[in-house]
């Protein structure tokens, strides 16, 4: 638990605790700069979007067919 990079373990006047702060900040900025801001859940959205659109199109075709008569 002490190796989180918070810098609170050093007593402080020699600057040793500031080294922990800079490494923790650099690690956080490297993670946020990776480009993937959303979690990978393993679900492909394109097939699900096509499935949803096909349901919408089927419903619209059924409504058109039933109201045209």
PDB file of N, CA, C and O in Angstrom:
ATOM      1  N   UNK A   1       0.812  -1.177   0.000  1.00  0.00           N
ATOM      2  CA  UNK A   1       0.000   0.000   0.000  1.00  0.00           C
ATOM      3  C   UNK A   1       0.861   1.248   0.000  1.00  0.00           C
ATOM      4  O   UNK A   1       0.404   2.301  -0.446  1.00  0.00           O
ATOM      5  N   UNK A   2       2.100   1.167   0.488  1.00  0.00           N
ATOM      6  CA  UNK A   2       2.956   2.341   0.546  1.00  0.00           C
ATOM      7  C   UNK A   2       3.586   2.682  -0.784  1.00  0.00           C
ATOM      8  O   UNK A   2       4.153   3.766  -0.922  1.00  0.00           O
ATOM      9  N   UNK A   3       3.511   1.809  -1.766  1.00  0.00           N
ATOM     10  CA  UNK A   3       4.163   2.071  -3.051  1.00  0.00           C
ATOM     11  C   UNK A   3       3.190   2.609  -4.097  1.00  0.00           C
ATOM     12  O   UNK A   3       3.333   2.308  -5.282  1.00  0.00           O
ATOM     13  N   UNK A   4       2.216   3.390  -3.680  1.00  0.00           N
ATOM     14  CA  UNK A   4       1.241   3.931  -4.625  1.00  0.00           C
ATOM     15  C   UNK A   4       1.716   5.189  -5.303  1.00  0.00           C
ATOM     16  O   UNK A   4       1.085   5.651  -6.253  1.00  0.00           O
ATOM     17  N   UNK A   5       2.825   5.762  -4.836  1.00  0.00           N
ATOM     18  CA  UNK A   5       3.335   6.966  -5.474  1.00  0.00           C
ATOM     19  C   UNK A   5       2.724   8.227  -4.916  1.00  0.00           C
ATOM     20  O   UNK A   5       2.785   9.275  -5.558  1.00  0.00           O
ATOM     21  N   UNK A   6       2.135   8.156  -3.736  1.00  0.00           N
ATOM     22  CA  UNK A   6       1.488   9.347  -3.207  1.00  0.00           C
ATOM     23  C   UNK A   6       2.495  10.293  -2.574  1.00  0.00           C
ATOM     24  O   UNK A   6       2.213  11.486  -2.465  1.00  0.00           O
ATOM     25  N   UNK A   7       3.641   9.815  -2.159  1.00  0.00           N
ATOM     26  CA  UNK A   7       4.672  10.667  -1.599  1.00  0.00           C
ATOM     27  C   UNK A   7       4.446  11.005  -0.141  1.00  0.00           C
ATOM     28  O   UNK A   7       5.167  11.845   0.396  1.00  0.00           O
ATOM     29  N   UNK A   8       3.492  10.400   0.520  1.00  0.00           N
ATOM     30  CA  UNK A   8       3.201  10.736   1.900  1.00  0.00           C
ATOM     31  C   UNK A   8       4.086   9.968   2.875  1.00  0.00           C
ATOM     32  O   UNK A   8       3.984  10.205   4.078  1.00  0.00           O
ATOM     33  N   UNK A   9       4.950   9.062   2.422  1.00  0.00           N
ATOM     34  CA  UNK A   9       5.765   8.276   3.326  1.00  0.00           C
ATOM     35  C   UNK A   9       7.033   9.003   3.738  1.00  0.00           C
ATOM     36  O   UNK A   9       7.573   8.702   4.803  1.00  0.00           O
ATOM     37  N   UNK A  10       7.532   9.935   2.958  1.00  0.00           N
ATOM     38  CA  UNK A  10       8.750  10.668   3.296  1.00  0.00           C
ATOM     39  C   UNK A  10       8.463  11.808   4.253  1.00  0.00           C
ATOM     40  O   UNK A  10       7.366  12.367   4.251  1.00  0.00           O
ATOM     41  N   UNK A  11       9.468  12.159   5.087  1.00  0.00           N
ATOM     42  CA  UNK A  11       9.252  13.248   6.032  1.00  0.00           C
ATOM     43  C   UNK A  11       9.457  14.587   5.370  1.00  0.00           C
ATOM     44  O   UNK A  11       8.886  15.584   5.810  1.00  0.00           O
ATOM     45  N   UNK A  12      10.231  14.633   4.360  1.00  0.00           N
ATOM     46  CA  UNK A  12      10.119  15.713   3.478  1.00  0.00           C
ATOM     47  C   UNK A  12      11.053  16.799   3.173  1.00  0.00           C
ATOM     48  O   UNK A  12      10.914  17.307   2.061  1.00  0.00           O
ATOM     49  N   UNK A  13      11.976  17.260   3.932  1.00  0.00           N
ATOM     50  CA  UNK A  13      12.687  18.478   3.564  1.00  0.00           C
ATOM     51  C   UNK A  13      13.791  18.239   2.539  1.00  0.00           C
ATOM     52  O   UNK A  13      14.275  19.199   1.941  1.00  0.00           O
ATOM     53  N   UNK A  14      14.204  16.994   2.316  1.00  0.00           N
ATOM     54  CA  UNK A  14      15.260  16.731   1.339  1.00  0.00           C
ATOM     55  C   UNK A  14      14.728  16.510  -0.077  1.00  0.00           C
ATOM     56  O   UNK A  14      15.521  16.309  -0.996  1.00  0.00           O
ATOM     57  N   UNK A  15      13.430  16.540  -0.276  1.00  0.00           N
ATOM     58  CA  UNK A  15      12.860  16.410  -1.622  1.00  0.00           C
ATOM     59  C   UNK A  15      12.614  14.975  -2.037  1.00  0.00           C
ATOM     60  O   UNK A  15      12.234  14.734  -3.183  1.00  0.00           O
ATOM     61  N   UNK A  16      12.816  14.011  -1.149  1.00  0.00           N
ATOM     62  CA  UNK A  16      12.611  12.620  -1.536  1.00  0.00           C
ATOM     63  C   UNK A  16      11.136  12.298  -1.754  1.00  0.00           C
ATOM     64  O   UNK A  16      10.804  11.424  -2.555  1.00  0.00           O
ATOM     65  N   UNK A  17      10.269  12.983  -1.061  1.00  0.00           N
ATOM     66  CA  UNK A  17       8.848  12.692  -1.250  1.00  0.00           C
ATOM     67  C   UNK A  17       8.326  13.295  -2.545  1.00  0.00           C
ATOM     68  O   UNK A  17       7.333  12.800  -3.078  1.00  0.00           O
ATOM     69  N   UNK A  18       8.945  14.330  -3.066  1.00  0.00           N
ATOM     70  CA  UNK A  18       8.477  14.910  -4.326  1.00  0.00           C
ATOM     71  C   UNK A  18       8.783  13.992  -5.497  1.00  0.00           C
ATOM     72  O   UNK A  18       8.098  14.070  -6.517  1.00  0.00           O
ATOM     73  N   UNK A  19       9.786  13.123  -5.393  1.00  0.00           N
ATOM     74  CA  UNK A  19      10.073  12.163  -6.454  1.00  0.00           C
ATOM     75  C   UNK A  19       8.943  11.163  -6.603  1.00  0.00           C
ATOM     76  O   UNK A  19       8.632  10.739  -7.716  1.00  0.00           O
ATOM     77  N   UNK A  20       8.319  10.779  -5.487  1.00  0.00           N
ATOM     78  CA  UNK A  20       7.167   9.886  -5.541  1.00  0.00           C
ATOM     79  C   UNK A  20       5.981  10.548  -6.211  1.00  0.00           C
ATOM     80  O   UNK A  20       5.218   9.895  -6.922  1.00  0.00           O
ATOM     81  N   UNK A  21       5.824  11.840  -5.986  1.00  0.00           N
ATOM     82  CA  UNK A  21       4.714  12.554  -6.606  1.00  0.00           C
ATOM     83  C   UNK A  21       4.883  12.643  -8.116  1.00  0.00           C
ATOM     84  O   UNK A  21       3.923  12.462  -8.864  1.00  0.00           O
ATOM     85  N   UNK A  22       6.104  12.920  -8.562  1.00  0.00           N
ATOM     86  CA  UNK A  22       6.300  13.073 -10.002  1.00  0.00           C
ATOM     87  C   UNK A  22       6.166  11.740 -10.733  1.00  0.00           C
ATOM     88  O   UNK A  22       5.665  11.707 -11.857  1.00  0.00           O
ATOM     89  N   UNK A  23       6.605  10.641 -10.118  1.00  0.00           N
ATOM     90  CA  UNK A  23       6.462   9.360 -10.794  1.00  0.00           C
ATOM     91  C   UNK A  23       5.012   8.914 -10.812  1.00  0.00           C
ATOM     92  O   UNK A  23       4.572   8.297 -11.782  1.00  0.00           O
ATOM     93  N   UNK A  24       4.260   9.213  -9.761  1.00  0.00           N
ATOM     94  CA  UNK A  24       2.837   8.875  -9.749  1.00  0.00           C
ATOM     95  C   UNK A  24       2.075   9.696 -10.772  1.00  0.00           C
ATOM     96  O   UNK A  24       1.162   9.183 -11.418  1.00  0.00           O
ATOM     97  N   UNK A  25       2.434  10.956 -10.928  1.00  0.00           N
ATOM     98  CA  UNK A  25       1.776  11.815 -11.904  1.00  0.00           C
ATOM     99  C   UNK A  25       2.126  11.391 -13.320  1.00  0.00           C
ATOM    100  O   UNK A  25       1.272  11.414 -14.206  1.00  0.00           O
ATOM    101  N   UNK A  26       3.373  11.005 -13.537  1.00  0.00           N
ATOM    102  CA  UNK A  26       3.787  10.572 -14.871  1.00  0.00           C
ATOM    103  C   UNK A  26       3.070   9.279 -15.253  1.00  0.00           C
ATOM    104  O   UNK A  26       2.703   9.102 -16.414  1.00  0.00           O
ATOM    105  N   UNK A  27       2.867   8.376 -14.297  1.00  0.00           N
ATOM    106  CA  UNK A  27       2.158   7.140 -14.577  1.00  0.00           C
ATOM    107  C   UNK A  27       0.703   7.394 -14.911  1.00  0.00           C
ATOM    108  O   UNK A  27       0.140   6.743 -15.792  1.00  0.00           O
ATOM    109  N   UNK A  28       0.086   8.341 -14.207  1.00  0.00           N
ATOM    110  CA  UNK A  28      -1.317   8.652 -14.470  1.00  0.00           C
ATOM    111  C   UNK A  28      -1.478   9.327 -15.831  1.00  0.00           C
ATOM    112  O   UNK A  28      -2.435   9.049 -16.554  1.00  0.00           O
ATOM    113  N   UNK A  29      -0.544  10.216 -16.181  1.00  0.00           N
ATOM    114  CA  UNK A  29      -0.671  10.884 -17.469  1.00  0.00           C
ATOM    115  C   UNK A  29      -0.349   9.936 -18.616  1.00  0.00           C
ATOM    116  O   UNK A  29      -0.888  10.103 -19.710  1.00  0.00           O
ATOM    117  N   UNK A  30       0.502   8.959 -18.403  1.00  0.00           N
ATOM    118  CA  UNK A  30       0.798   7.985 -19.456  1.00  0.00           C
ATOM    119  C   UNK A  30      -0.413   7.092 -19.705  1.00  0.00           C
ATOM    120  O   UNK A  30      -0.674   6.706 -20.844  1.00  0.00           O
ATOM    121  N   UNK A  31      -1.157   6.762 -18.640  1.00  0.00           N
ATOM    122  CA  UNK A  31      -2.357   5.954 -18.813  1.00  0.00           C
ATOM    123  C   UNK A  31      -3.448   6.722 -19.539  1.00  0.00           C
ATOM    124  O   UNK A  31      -4.144   6.164 -20.388  1.00  0.00           O
ATOM    125  N   UNK A  32      -3.604   8.004 -19.210  1.00  0.00           N
ATOM    126  CA  UNK A  32      -4.668   8.772 -19.845  1.00  0.00           C
ATOM    127  C   UNK A  32      -4.312   9.179 -21.272  1.00  0.00           C
ATOM    128  O   UNK A  32      -5.206   9.508 -22.052  1.00  0.00           O
ATOM    129  N   UNK A  33      -3.043   9.164 -21.630  1.00  0.00           N
ATOM    130  CA  UNK A  33      -2.634   9.551 -22.974  1.00  0.00           C
ATOM    131  C   UNK A  33      -2.605   8.362 -23.933  1.00  0.00           C
ATOM    132  O   UNK A  33      -2.182   8.513 -25.079  1.00  0.00           O
ATOM    133  N   UNK A  34      -3.042   7.189 -23.491  1.00  0.00           N
ATOM    134  CA  UNK A  34      -2.969   6.017 -24.354  1.00  0.00           C
ATOM    135  C   UNK A  34      -4.006   6.043 -25.463  1.00  0.00           C
ATOM    136  O   UNK A  34      -3.855   5.322 -26.449  1.00  0.00           O
ATOM    137  N   UNK A  35      -5.057   6.851 -25.337  1.00  0.00           N
ATOM    138  CA  UNK A  35      -6.037   6.976 -26.403  1.00  0.00           C
ATOM    139  C   UNK A  35      -7.313   6.194 -26.173  1.00  0.00           C
ATOM    140  O   UNK A  35      -8.346   6.550 -26.740  1.00  0.00           O
ATOM    141  N   UNK A  36      -7.290   5.150 -25.370  1.00  0.00           N
ATOM    142  CA  UNK A  36      -8.495   4.371 -25.081  1.00  0.00           C
ATOM    143  C   UNK A  36      -9.137   4.911 -23.810  1.00  0.00           C
ATOM    144  O   UNK A  36      -8.690   4.610 -22.703  1.00  0.00           O
ATOM    145  N   UNK A  37     -10.177   5.705 -23.975  1.00  0.00           N
ATOM    146  CA  UNK A  37     -10.816   6.270 -22.807  1.00  0.00           C
ATOM    147  C   UNK A  37     -12.002   5.448 -22.345  1.00  0.00           C
ATOM    148  O   UNK A  37     -12.460   5.636 -21.218  1.00  0.00           O
ATOM    149  N   UNK A  38     -12.521   4.545 -23.163  1.00  0.00           N
ATOM    150  CA  UNK A  38     -13.638   3.709 -22.783  1.00  0.00           C
ATOM    151  C   UNK A  38     -13.159   2.296 -22.506  1.00  0.00           C
ATOM    152  O   UNK A  38     -12.163   1.841 -23.069  1.00  0.00           O
ATOM    153  N   UNK A  39     -13.865   1.624 -21.649  1.00  0.00           N
ATOM    154  CA  UNK A  39     -13.507   0.250 -21.296  1.00  0.00           C
ATOM    155  C   UNK A  39     -13.824  -0.688 -22.450  1.00  0.00           C
ATOM    156  O   UNK A  39     -14.842  -0.533 -23.124  1.00  0.00           O
ATOM    157  N   UNK A  40     -12.951  -1.659 -22.672  1.00  0.00           N
ATOM    158  CA  UNK A  40     -13.177  -2.666 -23.698  1.00  0.00           C
ATOM    159  C   UNK A  40     -14.022  -3.778 -23.098  1.00  0.00           C
ATOM    160  O   UNK A  40     -13.555  -4.496 -22.214  1.00  0.00           O
ATOM    161  N   UNK A  41     -15.254  -3.934 -23.560  1.00  0.00           N
ATOM    162  CA  UNK A  41     -16.132  -4.965 -23.039  1.00  0.00           C
ATOM    163  C   UNK A  41     -16.187  -6.194 -23.938  1.00  0.00           C
ATOM    164  O   UNK A  41     -16.746  -7.219 -23.545  1.00  0.00           O
ATOM    165  N   UNK A  42     -15.622  -6.109 -25.123  1.00  0.00           N
ATOM    166  CA  UNK A  42     -15.613  -7.245 -26.022  1.00  0.00           C
ATOM    167  C   UNK A  42     -16.821  -7.311 -26.935  1.00  0.00           C
ATOM    168  O   UNK A  42     -16.972  -8.281 -27.678  1.00  0.00           O
ATOM    169  N   UNK A  43     -17.686  -6.308 -26.901  1.00  0.00           N
ATOM    170  CA  UNK A  43     -18.891  -6.310 -27.724  1.00  0.00           C
ATOM    171  C   UNK A  43     -18.638  -5.479 -28.974  1.00  0.00           C
ATOM    172  O   UNK A  43     -18.204  -4.331 -28.888  1.00  0.00           O
ATOM    173  N   UNK A  44     -18.910  -6.063 -30.127  1.00  0.00           N
ATOM    174  CA  UNK A  44     -18.808  -5.329 -31.389  1.00  0.00           C
ATOM    175  C   UNK A  44     -20.125  -4.593 -31.616  1.00  0.00           C
ATOM    176  O   UNK A  44     -21.185  -5.217 -31.654  1.00  0.00           O
ATOM    177  N   UNK A  45     -20.064  -3.292 -31.766  1.00  0.00           N
ATOM    178  CA  UNK A  45     -21.280  -2.488 -31.872  1.00  0.00           C
ATOM    179  C   UNK A  45     -21.870  -2.472 -33.266  1.00  0.00           C
ATOM    180  O   UNK A  45     -23.074  -2.261 -33.411  1.00  0.00           O
ATOM    181  N   UNK A  46     -21.074  -2.687 -34.289  1.00  0.00           N
ATOM    182  CA  UNK A  46     -21.581  -2.620 -35.664  1.00  0.00           C
ATOM    183  C   UNK A  46     -22.631  -3.709 -35.938  1.00  0.00           C
ATOM    184  O   UNK A  46     -23.688  -3.384 -36.479  1.00  0.00           O
ATOM    185  N   UNK A  47     -22.396  -4.966 -35.598  1.00  0.00           N
ATOM    186  CA  UNK A  47     -23.455  -5.968 -35.831  1.00  0.00           C
ATOM    187  C   UNK A  47     -24.731  -5.668 -35.050  1.00  0.00           C
ATOM    188  O   UNK A  47     -25.832  -5.873 -35.561  1.00  0.00           O
ATOM    189  N   UNK A  48     -24.593  -5.183 -33.809  1.00  0.00           N
ATOM    190  CA  UNK A  48     -25.777  -4.856 -33.017  1.00  0.00           C
ATOM    191  C   UNK A  48     -26.513  -3.652 -33.598  1.00  0.00           C
ATOM    192  O   UNK A  48     -27.744  -3.615 -33.576  1.00  0.00           O
ATOM    193  N   UNK A  49     -25.786  -2.678 -34.112  1.00  0.00           N
ATOM    194  CA  UNK A  49     -26.426  -1.521 -34.752  1.00  0.00           C
ATOM    195  C   UNK A  49     -27.164  -1.953 -36.017  1.00  0.00           C
ATOM    196  O   UNK A  49     -28.271  -1.481 -36.277  1.00  0.00           O
ATOM    197  N   UNK A  50     -26.566  -2.838 -36.800  1.00  0.00           N
ATOM    198  CA  UNK A  50     -27.237  -3.349 -38.002  1.00  0.00           C
ATOM    199  C   UNK A  50     -28.487  -4.152 -37.645  1.00  0.00           C
ATOM    200  O   UNK A  50     -29.508  -4.066 -38.328  1.00  0.00           O
ATOM    201  N   UNK A  51     -28.398  -4.919 -36.590  1.00  0.00           N
ATOM    202  CA  UNK A  51     -29.556  -5.691 -36.131  1.00  0.00           C
ATOM    203  C   UNK A  51     -30.679  -4.749 -35.690  1.00  0.00           C
ATOM    204  O   UNK A  51     -31.841  -4.972 -36.033  1.00  0.00           O
ATOM    205  N   UNK A  52     -30.350  -3.719 -34.946  1.00  0.00           N
ATOM    206  CA  UNK A  52     -31.356  -2.757 -34.516  1.00  0.00           C
ATOM    207  C   UNK A  52     -31.981  -2.019 -35.684  1.00  0.00           C
ATOM    208  O   UNK A  52     -33.193  -1.809 -35.717  1.00  0.00           O
ATOM    209  N   UNK A  53     -31.156  -1.624 -36.641  1.00  0.00           N
ATOM    210  CA  UNK A  53     -31.693  -0.947 -37.833  1.00  0.00           C
ATOM    211  C   UNK A  53     -32.590  -1.883 -38.632  1.00  0.00           C
ATOM    212  O   UNK A  53     -33.615  -1.448 -39.157  1.00  0.00           O
ATOM    213  N   UNK A  54     -32.226  -3.160 -38.734  1.00  0.00           N
ATOM    214  CA  UNK A  54     -33.067  -4.096 -39.478  1.00  0.00           C
ATOM    215  C   UNK A  54     -34.409  -4.302 -38.770  1.00  0.00           C
ATOM    216  O   UNK A  54     -35.433  -4.455 -39.436  1.00  0.00           O
ATOM    217  N   UNK A  55     -34.422  -4.310 -37.441  1.00  0.00           N
ATOM    218  CA  UNK A  55     -35.691  -4.394 -36.722  1.00  0.00           C
ATOM    219  C   UNK A  55     -36.554  -3.157 -36.980  1.00  0.00           C
ATOM    220  O   UNK A  55     -37.766  -3.259 -37.171  1.00  0.00           O
ATOM    221  N   UNK A  56     -35.914  -2.000 -36.983  1.00  0.00           N
ATOM    222  CA  UNK A  56     -36.631  -0.758 -37.267  1.00  0.00           C
ATOM    223  C   UNK A  56     -37.206  -0.784 -38.679  1.00  0.00           C
ATOM    224  O   UNK A  56     -38.365  -0.423 -38.885  1.00  0.00           O
ATOM    225  N   UNK A  57     -36.400  -1.212 -39.653  1.00  0.00           N
ATOM    226  CA  UNK A  57     -36.857  -1.266 -41.042  1.00  0.00           C
ATOM    227  C   UNK A  57     -37.989  -2.279 -41.204  1.00  0.00           C
ATOM    228  O   UNK A  57     -38.946  -2.026 -41.936  1.00  0.00           O
ATOM    229  N   UNK A  58     -37.888  -3.414 -40.533  1.00  0.00           N
ATOM    230  CA  UNK A  58     -38.955  -4.422 -40.597  1.00  0.00           C
ATOM    231  C   UNK A  58     -40.245  -3.872 -40.012  1.00  0.00           C
ATOM    232  O   UNK A  58     -41.318  -4.067 -40.582  1.00  0.00           O
ATOM    233  N   UNK A  59     -40.149  -3.191 -38.885  1.00  0.00           N
ATOM    234  CA  UNK A  59     -41.336  -2.595 -38.273  1.00  0.00           C
ATOM    235  C   UNK A  59     -41.963  -1.532 -39.156  1.00  0.00           C
ATOM    236  O   UNK A  59     -43.186  -1.459 -39.267  1.00  0.00           O
ATOM    237  N   UNK A  60     -41.134  -0.706 -39.786  1.00  0.00           N
ATOM    238  CA  UNK A  60     -41.652   0.324 -40.685  1.00  0.00           C
ATOM    239  C   UNK A  60     -42.320  -0.313 -41.905  1.00  0.00           C
ATOM    240  O   UNK A  60     -43.360   0.166 -42.358  1.00  0.00           O
ATOM    241  N   UNK A  61     -41.736  -1.380 -42.438  1.00  0.00           N
ATOM    242  CA  UNK A  61     -42.323  -2.067 -43.592  1.00  0.00           C
ATOM    243  C   UNK A  61     -43.658  -2.714 -43.211  1.00  0.00           C
ATOM    244  O   UNK A  61     -44.609  -2.674 -43.992  1.00  0.00           O
ATOM    245  N   UNK A  62     -43.732  -3.301 -42.036  1.00  0.00           N
ATOM    246  CA  UNK A  62     -44.983  -3.912 -41.577  1.00  0.00           C
ATOM    247  C   UNK A  62     -46.051  -2.845 -41.386  1.00  0.00           C
ATOM    248  O   UNK A  62     -47.202  -3.055 -41.767  1.00  0.00           O
ATOM    249  N   UNK A  63     -45.697  -1.715 -40.810  1.00  0.00           N
ATOM    250  CA  UNK A  63     -46.679  -0.640 -40.604  1.00  0.00           C
ATOM    251  C   UNK A  63     -47.188  -0.111 -41.946  1.00  0.00           C
ATOM    252  O   UNK A  63     -48.383   0.132 -42.114  1.00  0.00           O
ATOM    253  N   UNK A  64     -46.274   0.062 -42.892  1.00  0.00           N
ATOM    254  CA  UNK A  64     -46.645   0.552 -44.220  1.00  0.00           C
ATOM    255  C   UNK A  64     -47.580  -0.460 -44.897  1.00  0.00           C
ATOM    256  O   UNK A  64     -48.575  -0.075 -45.512  1.00  0.00           O
ATOM    257  N   UNK A  65     -47.258  -1.743 -44.781  1.00  0.00           N
ATOM    258  CA  UNK A  65     -48.050  -2.782 -45.427  1.00  0.00           C
ATOM    259  C   UNK A  65     -49.436  -2.855 -44.799  1.00  0.00           C
ATOM    260  O   UNK A  65     -50.420  -2.996 -45.525  1.00  0.00           O
ATOM    261  N   UNK A  66     -49.545  -2.765 -43.502  1.00  0.00           N
ATOM    262  CA  UNK A  66     -50.827  -2.894 -42.828  1.00  0.00           C
ATOM    263  C   UNK A  66     -51.706  -1.666 -42.990  1.00  0.00           C
ATOM    264  O   UNK A  66     -52.931  -1.787 -43.014  1.00  0.00           O
ATOM    265  N   UNK A  67     -51.108  -0.486 -43.101  1.00  0.00           N
ATOM    266  CA  UNK A  67     -51.919   0.725 -43.253  1.00  0.00           C
ATOM    267  C   UNK A  67     -52.244   1.034 -44.713  1.00  0.00           C
ATOM    268  O   UNK A  67     -53.128   1.847 -44.983  1.00  0.00           O
ATOM    269  N   UNK A  68     -51.550   0.405 -45.654  1.00  0.00           N
ATOM    270  CA  UNK A  68     -51.788   0.677 -47.073  1.00  0.00           C
ATOM    271  C   UNK A  68     -53.046  -0.001 -47.566  1.00  0.00           C
ATOM    272  O   UNK A  68     -53.598   0.415 -48.584  1.00  0.00           O
ATOM    273  N   UNK A  69     -53.511  -1.007 -46.897  1.00  0.00           N
ATOM    274  CA  UNK A  69     -54.689  -1.770 -47.362  1.00  0.00           C
ATOM    275  C   UNK A  69     -55.974  -1.125 -47.022  1.00  0.00           C
ATOM    276  O   UNK A  69     -57.036  -1.655 -47.350  1.00  0.00           O
TER     277      UNK A  69
END
